[in-house]
Amino acid sequence: MYLQLTDRLRRIKGRFLLNLNDVPEVRCLFRGCRIKPVSGKR
């Protein structure tokens, strides 16, 4: 599932916002993408 998503996201022109858990597996899948952590307010 995530492999297809990463492939599609790498081919878009522009930016995207994706909310996933910050775990090593996700970082590995999205290597090469600029990951910008944000914090949410509760």
C-alpha positions as semicolon CSV with decimal commas, in nm:
position;residue;x (nm);y (nm);z (nm)
1;M;0,000;0,000;0,000
2;Y;0,262;0,256;0,101
3;L;0,491;0,161;-0,186
4;Q;0,225;0,266;-0,438
5;L;0,162;0,584;-0,245
6;T;0,529;0,680;-0,233
7;D;0,561;0,615;-0,606
8;R;0,268;0,843;-0,686
9;L;0,378;1,116;-0,449
10;R;0,730;1,121;-0,595
11;R;0,584;1,188;-0,940
12;I;0,361;1,482;-0,853
13;K;0,468;1,834;-0,925
14;G;0,426;2,038;-0,614
15;R;0,395;1,970;-0,246
16;F;0,195;1,730;-0,041
17;L;0,098;1,698;0,321
18;L;0,092;1,351;0,471
19;N;0,023;1,253;0,828
20;L;0,192;0,928;0,937
21;N;0,363;0,805;1,250
22;D;0,727;0,908;1,267
23;V;0,887;0,564;1,268
24;P;1,201;0,438;1,090
25;E;1,001;0,238;0,834
26;V;0,810;0,548;0,721
27;R;1,128;0,754;0,707
28;C;1,286;0,481;0,492
29;L;0,992;0,476;0,251
30;F;0,997;0,852;0,212
31;R;1,372;0,899;0,196
32;G;1,457;1,163;-0,057
33;C;1,147;1,363;0,038
34;R;1,179;1,666;0,257
35;I;1,018;1,576;0,589
36;K;0,913;1,872;0,795
37;P;0,780;1,786;1,141
38;V;0,489;1,989;1,270
39;S;0,325;1,987;1,608
40;G;-0,046;1,982;1,666
41;K;-0,225;2,174;1,933
42;R;-0,464;1,994;2,163
